[in-house]
Amino acid sequence: MQFVNTIYKVIKSNSILIFVLICATSLKAQVLNTSPFSRYGIGEINTIQSSHYFGWGNITSAMSEPQYINTNNPASYASFLKYNPIYNVSLSGKSALYNSNYNGNETNSSGNNFGLNNLFLGLPITKNWGMVLGIAPVSSLGYHVSSTEPFDSSTVSYVYKGDGSVNRLMIGNGFNLFNKGDTTRLSIGLNTSYIFGNLERTSSVIYNNSNNYNSRVQYRSSLSGWSFDGGLQFYKRIKTLSDNKFFLNFGVNYSLNSELSTENDFFAYTFKYNFSIQEFPKDTLELANETSSISIPEKLEVGLVFGKSYKNKRRWDLGVQYSYMDWTQYVDNSSFISSNDYKLGSSTRIAVGYRITPNLDWSSANKSFLTKSTYSFGYHQTQSKIIIAENQLLNNGINFGVSIPMISSRSLSRINLGFELGRLGELASDNIEENYFKFSIGFSLAPDTRYDRWFRKRKYD
């Protein structure tokens, strides 16, 4: 009964947010992409689940804090505070420069994208039980690659395009197996996600001579299925004689192999352009559809964080995290696409990060809000899943961010900014590279329902 009453009160107080969630679901939370590397597998994997944790290298496996929603490890939901539901929305973007050098032909291009990244609602059900509902992108396709070669007295262009996204609608629960306040805690959690999305790939041969018929192959795939991931976290305080307290956080999260069903359409046809603008189809070469499946491999992450707190507030944290995902186990069973077109390798990632809050006295009006903000820095080195010319590309990046408290409120609400500068591949050794700048802005709204006016239930008008 307590659970039912809690859910009813939250829904009644947050009808606008729930409406936004429904709208976001209907829009499928599409995220645009411009990377030619997104052609591999199900696209470029979204690495920004939290704007705050993104700012220090996505070190999330061991992190559990009441003012942030950490969906990478559902055991963290158990840390939510009673009377403090959390609303998390974030936007993200990317600006990238692509360079390639094949057969002495150097080319470069650029791309930019920006959009809604995720929308989450965190609910403290009881003292030792938290729940999260939300929607977020899993991956996205968005490449446009072309090359031109001489043909007779004219030229012919080969154009490859991809578009679409894969998203997840999730519900997760986290529980404290035992909880001794700020001394020792052990938590577990589980996320259940419904995966859905549409991916489209086209390959075109276009002749500059208007007398020749162009040809195009169009492949569309609609994906759906379920995925499950779970996590465990352990927190231990190290005793000291002063008010300063050192602590240790350990976390591990594991995603099961996901089997997604797909509805595939294959369409090959010839066409011409009218005045080089309007397309006129001529003949259908092949039209077919099928039902098949995609297998997404399992993933393992392990993290460790050591830090210092003062009066139950974190002053600084030093963390490290290791991730592994064997993309050689990725399988697309469609008869319309060959796995030999894109070889994938096992992906490993190691990240280190540090964050600090200069001033923990948020109630002091004499202190600048800049000193009350949390600053984070991180570095990661990733062996990506992408293999080009037998070389597996490396991704190196540095992260930095800031989390600004909304100190006019008694709540834990914060504005979070995260940034990353990185490079995927290397022109000298791989003949191709991507230099990128990613950014994310997020809002963690965590009002205390006992005090904030907009949560009060008025008895008289």
C-alpha positions in Angstrom: 0.0 0.0 0.0 2.9 2.4 0.8 4.3 1.8 -2.7 0.9 2.5 -4.4 0.4 5.7 -2.4 3.9 6.9 -3.2 3.4 6.3 -7.0 0.0 8.1 -6.8 1.4 11.2 -5.1 4.3 11.4 -7.6 2.0 11.0 -10.6 -0.4 13.5 -9.3 2.3 16.1 -8.6 4.1 15.5 -11.9 1.5 15.2 -14.6 3.3 17.6 -16.9 6.5 15.6 -16.7 4.7 12.4 -17.5 3.1 14.1 -20.5 6.5 15.1 -21.7 7.7 11.5 -21.3 4.8 10.2 -23.4 5.6 12.8 -26.1 9.2 11.9 -26.1 8.3 8.3 -26.5 6.1 9.0 -29.5 8.9 11.0 -31.1 11.2 8.0 -30.5 13.9 10.4 -29.2 15.7 10.5 -32.5 19.3 11.8 -32.4 21.0 12.9 -35.6 24.5 11.8 -36.5 27.1 12.9 -39.1 29.9 10.4 -38.6 31.0 8.0 -41.4 32.0 5.6 -38.7 28.4 5.2 -37.7 27.9 2.7 -40.6 29.3 -0.1 -38.5 26.9 -2.4 -36.6 23.8 -0.6 -35.3 25.5 2.8 -35.5 27.6 5.0 -33.3 26.9 4.0 -29.6 25.7 6.8 -27.4 28.2 7.4 -24.6 26.4 10.2 -22.8 23.9 8.9 -20.2 24.6 11.6 -17.7 26.0 15.1 -18.4 27.7 15.2 -15.0 29.5 11.9 -15.2 30.4 12.6 -18.8 32.5 15.5 -17.5 34.9 13.1 -15.8 35.3 10.4 -18.3 31.9 8.5 -17.9 33.1 6.9 -14.6 29.7 5.6 -13.5 30.0 2.0 -12.4 30.9 2.8 -8.8 29.0 6.1 -8.5 25.9 6.4 -6.3 24.6 9.9 -5.4 21.1 11.2 -4.6 21.4 14.3 -6.8 22.2 12.4 -10.0 20.6 9.6 -12.0 23.1 7.0 -13.0 21.4 4.5 -15.4 24.7 2.7 -16.2 24.5 1.0 -12.9 21.0 0.5 -11.6 22.3 -0.3 -8.1 22.8 3.5 -7.7 19.0 4.0 -7.5 19.0 2.8 -3.9 20.7 6.1 -2.9 17.7 8.3 -3.7 16.5 10.3 -0.7 13.0 10.1 0.6 10.8 13.1 -0.5 13.3 13.9 -3.3 12.2 12.7 -6.7 14.7 13.5 -9.5 14.0 14.7 -13.0 16.9 14.5 -15.4 16.9 15.9 -18.9 19.9 16.5 -21.1 20.8 17.8 -24.5 24.0 16.8 -26.4 25.9 17.8 -29.5 29.0 17.0 -31.5 31.2 18.9 -33.9 33.7 16.8 -35.9 36.3 17.1 -38.6 37.0 14.1 -40.7 40.3 13.5 -42.7 41.2 10.7 -45.0 44.1 9.9 -47.3 43.7 7.0 -49.8 45.9 6.5 -52.8 47.4 9.9 -52.2 44.0 11.6 -52.4 43.5 13.7 -49.2 40.0 14.7 -48.4 38.3 16.3 -45.4 34.8 17.1 -44.3 33.0 18.2 -41.2 29.7 17.6 -39.4 27.6 18.9 -36.6 24.6 17.7 -34.7 22.6 18.6 -31.6 19.4 17.3 -30.0 17.6 15.8 -27.0 19.8 13.1 -25.4 17.7 11.6 -22.6 14.8 12.1 -20.2 14.7 10.3 -16.9 12.5 10.3 -13.8 13.9 8.9 -10.5 11.5 7.9 -7.7 12.5 7.1 -4.1 10.0 4.4 -3.2 11.3 3.6 0.3 14.5 4.2 2.3 16.2 1.3 0.6 14.4 1.2 -2.8 14.6 3.5 -5.8 13.1 3.4 -9.3 13.9 5.1 -12.6 11.8 5.5 -15.7 13.0 7.1 -18.9 14.0 7.1 -22.5 17.4 7.4 -24.1 19.1 6.7 -27.5 21.2 3.6 -27.8 22.9 4.4 -31.1 22.4 6.4 -34.3 23.2 6.3 -38.0 24.0 9.4 -39.9 26.7 9.0 -42.5 27.0 10.4 -46.1 30.1 9.2 -48.0 30.8 9.5 -51.7 33.6 9.0 -54.2 33.9 10.0 -57.9 35.8 8.2 -60.6 36.3 8.7 -64.3 34.0 6.7 -66.6 34.3 6.9 -70.4 34.3 10.5 -71.2 32.4 11.4 -68.0 32.4 10.4 -64.3 30.5 8.1 -62.0 29.9 8.7 -58.3 29.4 6.1 -55.6 27.3 7.4 -52.8 26.6 5.7 -49.4 24.1 7.1 -46.9 22.8 6.0 -43.6 20.1 7.4 -41.3 18.1 6.4 -38.2 18.4 5.6 -34.5 18.0 2.8 -32.0 16.4 3.9 -28.7 15.4 2.3 -25.4 12.5 2.8 -23.1 13.5 1.6 -19.7 12.4 0.9 -16.1 15.0 0.1 -13.4 15.0 -0.7 -9.7 17.8 -0.5 -7.1 17.8 -2.0 -3.6 20.1 -1.8 -0.6 20.9 -5.3 0.6 22.1 -3.7 3.8 22.5 -0.1 4.8 24.4 1.3 7.7 24.1 4.9 6.8 27.3 6.7 5.8 29.5 3.8 7.0 28.7 0.7 4.9 26.2 0.0 2.1 25.7 -2.8 -0.4 23.3 -2.3 -3.3 22.0 -4.3 -6.3 19.9 -3.2 -9.2 18.3 -4.2 -12.5 17.3 -2.3 -15.7 14.7 -3.7 -18.1 14.7 -1.9 -21.5 12.5 -2.2 -24.6 14.7 -1.5 -27.6 13.2 -0.1 -30.8 14.2 1.9 -33.8 14.6 2.1 -37.6 17.8 2.1 -39.6 18.1 2.8 -43.3 21.1 2.4 -45.6 21.4 3.3 -49.3 24.1 2.7 -51.9 23.8 4.6 -55.1 25.7 4.6 -58.5 25.2 8.0 -60.2 26.5 8.8 -63.7 27.3 12.3 -64.7 26.1 11.4 -68.2 22.4 11.9 -68.4 22.0 9.1 -71.0 22.9 6.4 -68.4 20.5 5.0 -65.9 21.6 5.4 -62.3 21.0 2.6 -59.8 20.3 2.4 -56.0 20.0 -0.2 -53.4 17.9 0.7 -50.3 17.9 -1.4 -47.2 15.6 -0.6 -44.3 15.4 -2.4 -40.9 13.0 -2.0 -38.1 14.3 -3.3 -34.8 12.6 -4.3 -31.5 13.4 -6.4 -28.5 14.3 -6.5 -24.8 17.6 -6.0 -23.0 18.6 -6.5 -19.4 21.5 -5.1 -17.4 22.3 -5.3 -13.7 24.7 -3.9 -11.3 26.2 -4.1 -7.8 27.8 -1.4 -5.7 29.7 -1.4 -2.4 30.4 1.7 -0.2 32.7 1.8 2.7 33.8 4.7 4.9 37.3 4.8 6.2 37.4 6.0 9.8 39.4 9.1 10.8 39.7 11.2 14.0 38.4 14.4 12.3 35.2 15.4 10.5 37.0 14.6 7.3 36.0 11.1 6.1 37.6 9.0 3.4 35.5 6.5 1.5 35.8 3.8 -1.1 33.2 3.0 -3.8 33.3 -0.2 -5.8 30.9 -1.0 -8.6 30.3 -3.6 -11.4 27.6 -3.6 -14.0 26.9 -6.2 -16.6 24.6 -6.1 -19.7 23.3 -9.4 -21.1 23.5 -10.4 -24.7 20.4 -8.9 -26.5 18.5 -10.6 -29.3 16.5 -8.1 -31.3 14.0 -9.1 -34.0 14.1 -7.2 -37.3 11.7 -6.5 -40.1 13.8 -5.9 -43.2 13.0 -4.4 -46.6 15.3 -4.5 -49.6 14.6 -2.4 -52.7 16.9 -2.1 -55.8 15.9 0.1 -58.7 17.2 2.3 -61.6 16.4 5.9 -62.1 17.2 9.1 -63.9 17.4 12.8 -62.8 15.3 15.4 -64.5 17.4 18.5 -64.8 19.7 17.0 -62.2 17.1 17.6 -59.5 14.0 15.4 -59.6 14.4 11.7 -59.5 12.4 9.5 -61.9 12.4 5.7 -61.1 12.7 3.5 -64.1 12.8 -0.2 -63.3 12.6 -2.3 -60.2 15.5 -4.7 -60.1 14.5 -6.4 -56.8 12.0 -6.0 -54.1 11.9 -8.2 -51.0 11.3 -8.4 -47.3 12.2 -10.7 -44.5 12.1 -11.3 -40.8 15.5 -11.9 -39.1 17.4 -10.9 -36.0 20.4 -9.0 -34.6 22.5 -10.2 -31.7 24.2 -7.4 -29.6 27.0 -8.7 -27.4 27.3 -8.5 -23.6 29.1 -5.8 -21.8 31.1 -5.6 -18.6 32.2 -2.6 -16.6 34.2 -2.4 -13.3 34.9 0.8 -11.4 36.7 2.0 -8.3 36.4 5.4 -6.6 38.4 6.8 -3.7 37.4 10.1 -2.1 37.1 12.4 0.8 33.9 13.9 2.3 33.1 16.5 4.9 29.8 16.3 6.9 28.4 13.7 4.4 29.2 15.9 1.4 31.8 14.8 -1.1 34.8 17.1 -1.3 36.8 15.2 -4.0 36.8 11.9 -5.8 39.5 10.0 -7.8 38.1 7.2 -10.0 39.1 4.6 -12.5 36.9 2.4 -14.7 37.4 -0.5 -17.1 34.9 -1.6 -19.8 34.9 -4.5 -22.2 32.5 -5.4 -25.0 33.3 -8.1 -27.6 31.8 -6.8 -30.8 33.2 -9.9 -32.7 30.1 -11.6 -31.3 27.8 -9.1 -33.1 25.6 -10.9 -35.6 23.2 -9.6 -38.2 21.2 -12.5 -39.6 19.7 -10.6 -42.5 20.3 -12.2 -45.9 20.4 -8.7 -47.5 23.6 -7.6 -45.7 27.0 -9.2 -45.4 29.0 -9.2 -42.1 32.1 -9.1 -44.3 31.2 -5.5 -45.3 32.2 -4.3 -41.8 34.5 -6.3 -39.5 34.2 -5.5 -35.8 36.6 -6.1 -33.1 36.5 -6.4 -29.3 36.3 -3.0 -27.6 38.1 -2.1 -24.4 38.1 1.2 -22.5 40.0 2.5 -19.6 39.1 5.9 -18.0 40.5 7.9 -15.0 38.9 11.0 -13.5 39.1 13.5 -10.7 36.5 15.9 -9.4 36.5 18.5 -6.6 34.0 20.9 -4.9 36.0 23.8 -3.3 33.3 24.9 -0.9 30.7 22.6 0.7 28.9 25.3 2.7 26.0 25.9 0.3 24.0 27.8 2.9 26.6 30.6 3.1 25.5 33.7 1.0 29.0 35.1 1.3 30.5 32.4 -0.9 30.5 32.5 -4.7 28.4 29.9 -6.5 31.5 29.2 -8.5 33.2 27.8 -5.3 30.1 25.8 -4.5 30.2 24.1 -8.0 31.8 20.7 -8.6 34.6 20.6 -11.2 35.6 17.4 -13.0 38.3 16.2 -15.3 38.9 12.9 -17.0 40.9 11.0 -19.6 40.0 7.8 -21.5 41.7 5.5 -24.0 39.4 3.2 -26.0 40.1 0.5 -28.5 37.1 0.9 -30.6 35.1 -1.8 -32.4 35.9 -0.3 -35.8 38.4 -2.2 -38.0 39.7 -0.5 -41.2 42.3 -2.2 -43.4 43.1 -4.7 -40.6 43.7 -1.8 -38.2 41.5 -1.4 -35.1 41.0 2.3 -34.5 42.0 3.9 -31.2 39.9 6.6 -29.5 41.6 9.0 -27.1 39.8 11.8 -25.3 39.9 14.2 -22.4 36.8 15.3 -20.5 36.0 18.2 -18.3 32.8 19.5 -16.7 31.1 21.6 -14.1 28.0 20.9 -11.9 26.4 24.1 -10.6 24.0 23.9 -7.7 20.7 25.8 -7.8 21.4 27.4 -4.4 18.2 29.4 -4.2 16.4 26.2 -3.5 16.6 23.8 -0.6 16.7 20.9 -3.1 19.6 19.1 -4.7 18.9 20.5 -8.1 21.9 21.2 -10.4 22.9 22.4 -13.8 25.4 20.0 -15.3 27.8 20.7 -18.2 30.1 18.1 -19.7 32.6 18.3 -22.6 35.0 16.0 -24.4 37.8 16.6 -26.9 39.0 13.5 -28.7 40.4 11.7 -31.7 39.3 8.5 -33.3 41.8 6.8 -35.6 45.1 8.4 -36.9 45.7 9.7 -40.4 49.3 8.5 -40.5 48.6 4.9 -39.6 45.0 4.3 -40.4 44.6 6.7 -43.4 41.5 8.2 -41.7 40.8 10.0 -38.5 38.0 12.0 -36.7 38.8 14.9 -34.5 35.7 15.8 -32.4 34.3 18.0 -29.7 31.3 16.6 -27.8 29.2 18.5 -25.3 26.2 18.0 -23.1 24.1 20.2 -20.9 21.8 18.6 -18.4 19.3 19.6 -15.7 19.0 17.5 -12.5 15.9 18.8 -10.8 15.6 17.3 -7.3 13.1 19.3 -5.3 12.4 18.4 -1.7 8.6 17.9 -1.6 8.5 18.9 2.0 9.6 22.5 1.3 9.4 23.5 -2.3 6.3 25.5 -3.0 5.5 24.0 -6.4 5.1 20.6 -4.7 2.8 21.7 -1.9 -0.8 20.6 -1.9 -3.0 23.6 -1.0 -6.1 23.0 1.0 -7.5 26.5 0.4 -7.5 28.7 -2.7 
